Amino acid sequence: MAYPGRLYSDDGQILRALQMCADTGLMAMVHAENGLAIDVLVEQAIAAGNITPDFHSRTRPPELEAEAVHRAAVLSQVAGNAPLYIVHVSSSHALAEIVSARTRGVNIFGETCPQYLHLSLEDHLGQGWPNGAGFICSTPLRSKHDHHQADLWDGLRYDQLAVVSTDHCPFCMREQKLGFGESFQLVPNGIGGVEHRLDLMYQGVVAGHISLERWVEVCATAPARLFGVPRKGSIAVDMDADVVIYDPTATTVISAETHHMNMDYSAYEGMTLAGAVRTVMSRGDVIVDNGQFVGRASRGRYLRREVSQHIR
């Protein structure tokens, strides 16, 4: 659907893949944007001299995200109601298509990411060069004036969106974001943020957008269930003892100077957040103590995923 000439799959290819998913019970993950139409808008923007970072969003309007979600849902139905997962939902328009499809009985799930809940076209992409380049991602940041963030929070609250991921892309500003020229279409797409996903989403609890239980569900329980990792995502007998101890009275200040990601900038630079991770346990072993990593290399184990029993 997206990225013609690079990663593009046409409707026929997508339908064949969805038919295989319907036959096997596997779930298709779809980046839903109308790439062919977007390429026309990008070409026209460049021809008009509109090359600043905000035009990355202006040439990828929410209507083209919603159209692609609708098309994917229809193809899922035609394929035999194949399990369908829409990645990084950024707009009210796309969310409405997911809700509509679920009402029709489509086996569809959606995720969103912290950047779509905390960042905006005007405040971040609108910074121009060079800073605005650090906020270019696809699907893009949306206008703060069009209620996208409020609708996405509601989508999480009412189980219209199942998961919060990050679409983590750890590009560096100097070498990658600004390394190919000052025109929005030349900037690598993506924002890094995997380290602060829990912290950013906890702000929704503080603000009353979602409950504490829903925070855990969209960040841990639902991803483990949907993606067939049965020993993860909850605390129970026979589950792996993966536990995060979170201090709601502490604060977290996000900065490239202190984060542990291999990046020279942070899209959330300077944000002061309520709450902080204190302790992390992996299979019962403490690997983070009082915010400091104390684990050892090579203790990880390969996790073989199963076909999920929660996507039918």
C-alpha positions as CSV (number, residue, x, y, z in Angstrom):
1,M,0.0,0.0,0.0
2,A,2.7,2.5,1.0
3,Y,6.2,3.2,-0.5
4,P,5.7,2.5,-4.3
5,G,8.9,1.4,-5.9
6,R,10.4,0.3,-2.6
7,L,8.2,-1.7,-0.3
8,Y,5.0,-1.5,-2.1
9,S,2.5,-4.4,-2.3
10,D,-0.5,-4.0,-4.7
11,D,-4.0,-5.1,-3.8
12,G,-3.6,-8.5,-5.5
13,Q,-0.5,-9.3,-3.5
14,I,-2.1,-8.2,-0.3
15,L,-5.2,-10.3,-1.0
16,R,-3.0,-13.4,-1.6
17,A,-1.2,-12.8,1.6
18,L,-4.4,-12.4,3.5
19,Q,-5.8,-15.6,2.0
20,M,-2.8,-17.4,3.4
21,C,-3.4,-15.8,6.8
22,A,-7.0,-16.9,6.7
23,D,-5.9,-20.5,5.9
24,T,-3.2,-20.6,8.6
25,G,-4.6,-18.4,11.4
26,L,-1.6,-16.0,11.1
27,M,-2.1,-12.3,11.4
28,A,-1.1,-9.8,8.7
29,M,0.4,-6.5,9.8
30,V,-0.4,-3.7,7.4
31,H,1.1,-0.2,7.1
32,A,-2.1,1.5,5.8
33,E,-1.4,4.5,3.6
34,N,-2.3,5.1,-0.1
35,G,1.2,5.3,-1.4
36,L,0.4,6.0,-5.0
37,A,-1.8,9.1,-4.1
38,I,0.8,10.3,-1.6
39,D,3.5,10.2,-4.3
40,V,1.4,12.5,-6.4
41,L,1.0,15.0,-3.5
42,V,4.8,14.8,-2.7
43,E,5.7,15.5,-6.4
44,Q,3.3,18.5,-6.5
45,A,4.6,19.9,-3.2
46,I,8.3,19.7,-4.3
47,A,7.4,21.4,-7.7
48,A,5.8,24.2,-5.7
49,G,8.9,24.6,-3.5
50,N,7.2,23.3,-0.4
51,I,10.0,21.2,1.1
52,T,10.0,22.0,4.8
53,P,9.4,19.1,7.3
54,D,5.7,20.0,7.8
55,F,5.0,19.0,4.2
56,H,5.8,15.4,5.1
57,S,2.5,15.4,7.0
58,R,0.6,17.7,4.6
59,T,1.3,15.3,1.7
60,R,0.2,12.3,3.7
61,P,-3.3,13.5,4.8
62,P,-5.4,11.4,7.2
63,E,-7.9,10.7,4.4
64,L,-5.3,8.6,2.6
65,E,-4.6,6.7,5.8
66,A,-8.3,6.0,6.3
67,E,-8.8,4.9,2.7
68,A,-6.0,2.4,3.0
69,V,-7.4,1.0,6.3
70,H,-10.8,0.6,4.6
71,R,-9.3,-1.1,1.7
72,A,-7.3,-3.5,3.8
73,A,-10.4,-4.4,5.9
74,V,-12.4,-5.1,2.7
75,L,-9.6,-7.3,1.4
76,S,-9.5,-9.1,4.7
77,Q,-13.2,-9.9,4.4
78,V,-12.8,-11.1,0.8
79,A,-10.0,-13.3,1.9
80,G,-12.2,-15.1,4.5
81,N,-11.9,-12.7,7.4
82,A,-8.2,-13.0,7.8
83,P,-6.7,-11.6,11.0
84,L,-5.6,-8.0,10.3
85,Y,-3.4,-5.7,12.4
86,I,-3.1,-2.0,11.4
87,V,0.2,-0.6,12.6
88,H,0.9,2.9,13.9
89,V,-2.6,4.4,13.5
90,S,-2.2,8.2,13.7
91,S,-5.6,9.8,12.8
92,S,-9.2,10.0,13.8
93,H,-10.1,9.0,10.3
94,A,-8.2,5.7,10.4
95,L,-9.6,4.9,13.8
96,A,-13.1,5.4,12.5
97,E,-12.5,2.9,9.7
98,I,-11.2,0.3,12.3
99,V,-14.3,0.8,14.4
100,S,-16.6,0.6,11.4
101,A,-14.8,-2.6,10.2
102,R,-15.1,-4.2,13.6
103,T,-18.8,-3.4,13.6
104,R,-19.1,-5.3,10.4
105,G,-17.4,-8.3,11.9
106,V,-14.0,-7.8,10.4
107,N,-11.2,-9.5,12.4
108,I,-9.2,-6.3,12.7
109,F,-6.9,-4.8,15.4
110,G,-5.2,-1.5,15.6
111,E,-2.2,0.0,17.4
112,T,-1.0,3.5,18.0
113,C,2.3,5.0,19.2
114,P,3.3,7.6,21.8
115,Q,4.3,10.1,19.1
116,Y,0.7,10.4,17.9
117,L,-0.5,11.0,21.4
118,H,2.1,13.6,22.5
119,L,3.6,15.3,19.4
120,S,2.0,17.3,16.6
121,L,2.4,18.7,13.1
122,E,2.4,22.4,14.3
123,D,4.6,22.1,17.4
124,H,7.2,19.6,16.1
125,L,7.3,19.2,12.3
126,G,6.5,22.9,12.2
127,Q,9.9,23.8,13.7
128,G,11.4,23.8,10.2
129,W,15.0,23.0,9.4
130,P,16.9,21.4,11.0
131,N,14.9,20.5,14.1
132,G,11.7,19.5,12.4
133,A,13.5,16.8,10.5
134,G,13.7,14.8,13.7
135,F,10.0,14.4,13.8
136,I,9.5,12.9,10.4
137,C,7.8,9.5,10.6
138,S,5.2,7.6,8.7
139,T,2.3,7.6,9.3
140,P,3.0,11.3,10.1
141,L,2.3,13.5,13.1
142,R,-1.1,15.1,12.8
143,S,-2.5,18.6,13.4
144,K,-3.2,19.4,17.1
145,H,-6.4,21.3,16.0
146,D,-8.2,18.2,14.5
147,H,-8.8,16.2,17.7
148,H,-6.7,13.3,16.6
149,Q,-5.0,12.9,19.9
150,A,-8.2,13.0,22.0
151,D,-9.8,10.4,19.7
152,L,-6.8,8.1,19.8
153,W,-6.8,8.2,23.6
154,D,-10.5,7.4,23.5
155,G,-9.7,4.5,21.1
156,L,-7.3,3.1,23.7
157,R,-9.8,3.7,26.6
158,Y,-12.7,1.9,24.8
159,D,-10.7,-1.0,23.3
160,Q,-11.0,0.3,19.8
161,L,-7.2,0.2,19.6
162,A,-5.6,-2.9,21.1
163,V,-1.9,-2.1,21.5
164,V,0.6,0.7,22.0
165,S,3.9,0.2,20.2
166,T,6.7,2.6,19.2
167,D,7.5,1.9,15.6
168,H,11.1,2.5,17.0
169,C,13.5,3.8,14.4
170,P,16.7,4.9,16.1
171,F,18.0,7.3,13.4
172,C,20.7,9.8,14.4
173,M,20.1,13.5,13.6
174,R,23.5,14.3,12.2
175,E,24.3,11.3,10.2
176,Q,20.8,10.2,9.0
177,K,18.0,12.7,9.5
178,L,20.1,15.6,8.1
179,G,22.4,13.6,5.9
180,F,20.6,13.5,2.6
181,G,19.5,17.1,1.9
182,E,17.1,19.7,3.1
183,S,13.8,18.4,1.6
184,F,11.3,16.5,3.5
185,Q,11.1,13.5,1.1
186,L,14.9,12.9,1.6
187,V,14.7,12.4,5.4
188,P,14.6,8.8,6.7
189,N,11.2,8.2,8.2
190,G,11.0,7.2,11.9
191,I,11.3,8.3,15.5
192,G,13.1,6.4,18.3
193,G,11.4,6.0,21.6
194,V,11.3,2.4,22.8
195,E,13.0,3.3,26.1
196,H,10.2,5.6,27.2
197,R,7.1,3.9,25.9
198,L,5.8,3.0,29.4
199,D,6.6,6.5,30.8
200,L,4.9,8.3,27.9
201,M,1.8,6.1,28.2
202,Y,1.6,6.4,32.0
203,Q,0.8,10.1,31.3
204,G,-2.5,8.9,30.0
205,V,-3.2,7.4,33.4
206,V,-2.2,10.6,35.2
207,A,-4.5,12.7,32.9
208,G,-7.4,10.3,33.2
209,H,-7.4,9.1,29.6
210,I,-7.0,5.5,30.5
211,S,-7.0,3.4,33.6
212,L,-4.0,1.8,35.3
213,E,-5.3,-1.6,34.2
214,R,-5.7,-0.4,30.6
215,W,-2.1,1.0,30.6
216,V,-0.8,-2.5,31.5
217,E,-3.1,-4.2,29.0
218,V,-2.2,-2.1,25.9
219,C,1.6,-2.1,26.8
220,A,2.0,-5.7,27.9
221,T,-0.9,-8.1,28.0
222,A,-2.5,-7.5,24.6
223,P,0.8,-7.5,22.6
224,A,1.8,-10.8,24.2
225,R,-1.6,-12.4,23.4
226,L,-2.0,-11.1,19.9
227,F,1.5,-12.0,18.8
228,G,1.5,-15.5,20.3
229,V,3.9,-15.2,23.2
230,P,1.9,-17.1,25.8
231,R,4.3,-16.9,28.8
232,K,4.5,-13.1,28.7
233,G,2.2,-10.3,29.4
234,S,0.7,-11.1,32.8
235,I,1.7,-12.3,36.3
236,A,0.4,-15.8,36.9
237,V,1.5,-19.3,37.7
238,D,3.6,-20.8,34.9
239,M,4.2,-17.4,33.4
240,D,7.7,-15.9,33.1
241,A,8.4,-13.6,36.0
242,D,8.9,-10.5,33.8
243,V,8.0,-7.6,36.1
244,V,8.4,-3.8,36.0
245,I,8.2,-2.0,39.4
246,Y,7.0,1.5,38.6
247,D,7.2,4.4,41.0
248,P,4.3,6.8,40.4
249,T,5.7,9.4,42.7
250,A,9.0,9.9,40.9
251,T,9.6,11.9,37.7
252,T,11.4,11.2,34.5
253,V,13.1,13.8,32.4
254,I,13.7,12.7,28.9
255,S,17.0,13.7,27.3
256,A,19.5,12.5,24.7
257,E,22.1,13.1,27.3
258,T,20.7,10.4,29.6
259,H,18.8,8.0,27.5
260,H,20.3,4.6,26.7
261,M,19.3,4.4,23.0
262,N,22.0,4.7,20.4
263,M,20.8,8.1,19.2
264,D,22.1,11.6,19.3
265,Y,18.7,13.2,19.8
266,S,15.3,12.6,21.4
267,A,11.9,13.5,19.9
268,Y,10.7,14.0,23.5
269,E,13.7,16.1,24.6
270,G,13.1,18.0,27.8
271,M,9.7,16.5,28.6
272,T,9.2,16.0,32.4
273,L,7.0,13.0,33.0
274,A,5.2,11.7,36.1
275,G,6.5,8.3,37.1
276,A,9.7,6.3,36.6
277,V,10.9,2.7,36.2
278,R,12.7,1.6,39.3
279,T,13.2,-2.2,38.9
280,V,12.9,-4.6,36.0
281,M,12.9,-8.4,36.4
282,S,13.4,-10.8,33.6
283,R,12.4,-14.4,34.3
284,G,12.7,-13.6,38.0
285,D,16.2,-12.1,37.7
286,V,16.7,-8.4,38.5
287,I,18.2,-6.7,35.5
288,V,17.5,-3.1,36.4
289,D,17.9,-1.9,40.0
290,N,17.0,1.6,41.0
291,G,17.1,2.7,37.3
292,Q,20.6,1.1,36.7
293,F,21.2,-1.9,34.5
294,V,22.7,-4.8,36.5
295,G,22.0,-7.7,34.1
296,R,24.5,-9.7,32.2
297,A,25.1,-10.3,28.6
298,S,23.9,-13.5,26.9
299,R,21.2,-14.4,29.3
300,G,18.5,-13.9,26.8
301,R,16.6,-16.8,25.3
302,Y,15.0,-17.2,21.9
303,L,11.2,-17.0,22.1
304,R,9.4,-19.2,19.5
305,R,6.0,-17.6,18.8
306,E,2.8,-19.6,18.5
307,V,-0.3,-18.9,16.4
308,S,-2.4,-16.7,18.7
309,Q,-5.6,-18.0,20.1
310,H,-6.8,-14.5,20.7
311,I,-7.2,-13.2,17.1
312,R,-10.4,-15.1,16.2
